[in-house]
């Protein structure tokens, strides 16, 4: 069953664009490890918040992606620019525009 994840993170003031850049590094290669959708979004109502929406082939694919060297490096680079304020929701994806059947 497809796995969905929606989360937000708060950056330290003025660091949002740097973190967005880090999050987008390597995004074009995520499909090779089971990612169907990876969208990094800024919040028009809060200049220090980033939202990320993901759809994976499974929760296991998502978890495995967190162990990749590039992912670990991105987390290490972004962490000092974050406040530690996060939200997250794990979801079961049932379909929709652009979501492959299965």
C-alpha positions as CSV (number, residue, x, y, z in Angstrom):
1,X,0.0,0.0,0.0
2,X,1.3,3.4,-0.9
3,X,2.6,5.6,2.0
4,X,2.0,9.3,2.3
5,X,3.8,11.8,4.5
6,X,3.1,15.5,5.1
7,X,5.3,17.5,7.4
8,X,6.4,21.0,8.2
9,X,9.6,22.4,9.7
10,X,10.4,25.8,11.1
11,X,13.7,27.3,10.1
12,X,15.7,29.9,12.0
13,X,14.8,33.4,10.7
14,X,16.1,34.0,7.3
15,X,17.3,30.5,6.7
16,X,14.3,29.1,4.8
17,X,15.7,29.4,1.3
18,X,18.9,27.6,2.3
19,X,17.0,24.7,3.7
20,X,14.7,24.6,0.7
21,X,17.9,24.3,-1.5
22,X,19.2,21.4,0.7
23,X,15.8,19.6,0.5
24,X,15.8,19.8,-3.2
25,X,19.3,18.4,-3.8
26,X,18.9,15.0,-5.2
27,X,15.1,15.1,-5.4
28,X,15.3,14.1,-9.0
29,X,16.8,10.8,-8.0
30,X,14.2,9.8,-5.4
31,X,12.1,7.9,-7.9
32,X,14.9,5.3,-8.1
33,X,14.3,4.4,-4.4
34,X,10.5,4.2,-4.5
35,X,9.4,7.8,-4.2
36,X,6.3,8.7,-6.4
37,X,6.0,12.4,-5.2
38,X,8.3,14.7,-3.4
39,X,7.1,18.3,-3.1
40,X,8.9,21.0,-1.1
41,X,6.7,24.0,-0.5
42,X,7.0,27.4,1.3
43,X,4.3,28.8,3.5
44,X,2.9,32.1,2.2
45,X,1.7,33.0,5.7
46,X,5.0,32.2,7.5
47,X,8.3,33.0,6.0
48,X,10.2,30.5,8.2
49,X,8.0,27.4,7.5
50,X,8.6,24.7,4.9
51,X,6.1,22.0,4.1
52,X,7.1,18.7,2.4
53,X,4.6,16.3,0.9
54,X,5.7,12.8,-0.1
55,X,4.2,9.6,-1.6
56,X,6.3,6.4,-1.5
57,X,5.7,2.9,-2.7
58,X,5.6,1.9,0.9
59,X,6.6,3.0,4.4
60,X,9.6,0.8,4.2
61,X,10.8,2.6,1.1
62,X,10.5,5.9,2.9
63,X,12.4,4.5,5.9
64,X,15.1,3.1,3.7
65,X,15.6,6.5,2.0
66,X,16.5,8.0,5.4
67,X,19.5,5.7,5.5
68,X,20.9,6.9,2.2
69,X,24.2,8.8,2.4
70,X,22.8,11.8,0.5
71,X,19.8,11.9,2.8
72,X,21.9,11.7,5.9
73,X,24.2,14.5,4.6
74,X,21.2,16.7,3.8
75,X,19.7,16.2,7.3
76,X,23.1,17.1,8.8
77,X,23.4,20.2,6.7
78,X,19.9,21.4,7.4
79,X,19.6,20.6,11.1
80,X,21.6,23.7,12.4
81,X,19.2,25.9,10.4
82,X,16.1,24.5,12.0
83,X,14.4,25.4,15.3
84,X,13.3,21.8,16.1
85,X,9.6,22.7,15.6
86,X,8.1,20.1,13.3
87,X,4.7,18.7,12.4
88,X,4.0,15.4,10.6
89,X,1.3,13.1,9.4
90,X,1.6,9.6,8.1
91,X,-1.1,8.7,5.6
92,X,-2.4,5.8,3.5
93,X,-2.6,6.9,-0.1
94,X,-5.7,5.6,-1.9
95,X,-5.5,7.5,-5.2
96,X,-5.9,10.7,-7.0
97,X,-4.6,12.7,-9.9
98,X,-1.0,11.8,-10.7
99,X,-1.0,8.9,-8.2
100,X,-0.3,5.5,-9.9
101,X,-2.8,2.8,-9.3
102,X,-1.6,0.1,-7.0
